[in-house]
Amino acid sequence: MLTRNKPELSIIIPFYNAEEFLSRSIDSVIEHSNFADVELILVNDGSTDESPSIARKYSEEFEGITLVGQENCGIAAARNVGVETAQAQVLTFLDSDDDILSARFTHGLARTSRENPVVMGTMRIWARPGLDLPRHLKRSTEIPEAENFYIASAVIHRSVFDQGLMFNTLFDRAVDIEWWLRAQDAGVPMEQRVEAFTYRRIHGANVTFDAAVCSHWYRRAFLEHTQRLQGKR
């Protein structure tokens, strides 16, 4: 059995009714880690399908995988639980229907520090064949490795969260862009890498699939961003 030291990297996967893809996401982490210096935290956001059983099986098999849970409160609250549970100084997030790519370790973890606290990778995108994509997602699939404001393609130093930049539980959608805008307004340094950190799946049940719902939350995020900027004048 491996001796468990304090991990260098905490990977956080929140999930809600994710039985179709959760195993693939976890397997992608296992493929790139022996858990000697990495921990994986699975946060069950009140799932009602078989995904908690899937997660429990992995947590029982691998010492470096921890399963925690909460009532269904949304991805922002689930990510915050992951941050509070994490032991490492460097954290990264993965959605339960995505895969992690090796560049996140070789280019993301290697470059993240208190002085360089946010390192963003790009993402490769797969769309389910025959799926009628809404325009905002179709644009993403046309760029093989797209720059993004996708939390699941970022590596973040704990000091960012320690200054109060947790995820906003008042947001049901646009949680990522809302966080990025607040971090930007707080002057957090960010580095954009060209390497892909994430393999993102678009399958029709993504929370970002409904353009009308997402637009409401995007507008709210940018409105609050504008109000913060005006308040600084």
N, C-alpha and C positions, 0 to 999 in steps of 0.2 A: 504494500500500500504506500502511496506517495505521502511524504511529510507535507502537511499543509502549512505554508507560510502565509503571511498577510499578502493578499493578491495585489498585483500591480494594476490590474484592470478588472472592473466590475461591468459585466454585460447584463442589461436589464431588458427582459421581454415581458411586457404586459400582455395579457390575452383575455378575450371574451368570446366564447363560443367559436373557438378556432380549431376545431378538430380536424378540418381538412388539411391545413398546412402546418400546424404547430410542430409536428415531428420533424418535418423538413427543416424548419428554422432552427430547432435545437440541434439537429444533426450537422447543420452547417457550422455551428459553433464548435461542436465536438471535433469535427474534421480539422479545425485549425488550432486546437488547444488540447494540452494534456492536463489542464487544470492545476498545474504546479504553481502558476502565478496568475491564473485567471479564475474568476468565479462567475457563475451564471445564476442570475436571480429571476425566477419565473413568478410573475404576479398575476394571480387569478382574480379578475375583476367581476366576480359573481357569476361565472359561467354556468349554464344549465345543460350543456351538451357533454360529450365525453372528454373534452380537453383537460379538465382537472385530473382525470384518471391517467391520461397520457403524461401530463406533467409530473404526477406523483411517481409514476414508474421510473422516469428519468432521475428524479431526485433521490430515489431509493437505490438506484444503480450507481450513480456517480457522486462521490463525496463533494465535488466542487459545484454541485447544482443544489440550489435552495429554492423551495416552493413556499410562497407566502400568499395570503388571500385577503380579500375584503368583500364587502357587499358591492353590488354594481354601482359604482360612482363615476365611471368614465376613465378614459385613458390618462387624463391629466393627474387625477388622484392616484391611479395605479402607478404611474411613473414616479410620483412623489414618494410612494411607499417603497419603491425600488431604491430611490436615492437614500432614503433613511435607513434601509437595510444594508446597503452596500458598504464594504469594508475598504475598498481601494481609494486612492487619491485621484484616480482617473476613471471616468465612467463613460459608457457608451450604451446606446439604446438600439433595439431591433424590434420592428413590428412582427407580430406573430405569423404573418403570411409572407415574410421576406427572408432572404438568406444573407448571412454575413460573408464578406469576401476578404481574402488574405491581406489585401492592401491596408485594411483598417488597422491591422497589427503592425505591419512593416513601415507604414507611412503615417498613420494616425497616432497610435500609441507612442511611437518613437519620437514624435514632434510635440506632443502635448505636455505642457508644464504650467506652473503658476504664471510665468511670464508670457506664455503662448497658450492661453487657456482653452481656446476652441479651435479645433481643426476639422474642417468640413471636407468630405469627399464627394465625388459625384456618384451617380447610380446608374446601373444598367436596368432596363425595363423590359419585362415580358408581359404581353397582353394575351389573354385567352383567345385562341383563334375563333373568329366569327362573332366576337363580342362587339356590339355597337357602342363605340366609345363616345362619351360626351366630349365636346370640343376642347375643354381645358385639359383633359387627360390625353387626348389624341395628340396634342402638340408635344407633350412630354415623350411619347413613344417615337416621335419622328427624330429625336436627338439621341443617338446611341448612348452617349454618356453625358447626362445633363447636369449642369450646375443647379443647385436647389437649395431650398430652405427646409430640408427634410431632417428632422431630429434623428431619424434612424440612419443617417449617413454622417453623423458628427461624433467626434470624441471630445469630451468636455472635462476639464479639471474641476475637482470638487470645490475649489475656492469660489467658483462662479455661483454654485448653489448656496454656499455659506454666506454670500452677501445678500441672500434673500430672493434670488432669481429661481424660485421653484416654478412648477407648471401651474397655470391659472385654471383652477377647478370651476370657474364660472363660465368657461368656454366649452361648448359641446363639440364644435368643429374648429378648424383653423388653429388648433392648439400649438402647432409647430411655428407658424408664422407669427402668432401672437408672442410666443417666447422669444423668437429671433428679434422682433422689433423692440421688446423691452430690454434685451441684452445689448442691442445696438444703442439704444437711448442711454443705457448705463455706461457706455464707453468700453464695453468688453472687447478686447482685441480678438479678431477672427482671421484665420488663415484658410484660404480656399485651395484645395489640392485638385489636380486633374485626375488622380487615380480614383477608380470606382471602389467605394467602400461597401456598397449594398446592391443586391440583386432584388429588385422590387417586382412584385407580382400584381397585375391588375386583372381582376377576375370577375368583377361585377358586384361583389358584396363589399367592396372597400368603402370605408366611411367617407371617402372623398369622391365617391361616384356621383352623388346627387349635386349637380352644379348649382341649383337654386339654393339649396340649404347651405352649401359651402360659401356662396357669394355673400349671404347675410353675415356670416361670421367673419369672413375676410374684411368686409366693409367695417364691421365693428372694431376689428383689430387695428385697421389703419386709422379709423377715427380716433381711437384712444391714443395711438402713436402721435397723430397730429396735435392732439390736445396736450400731450406731454411736451412736445417741442414748443408749442406756444407758451406753455407755462414757464419755460426756461428763458424766454425773452425778457 
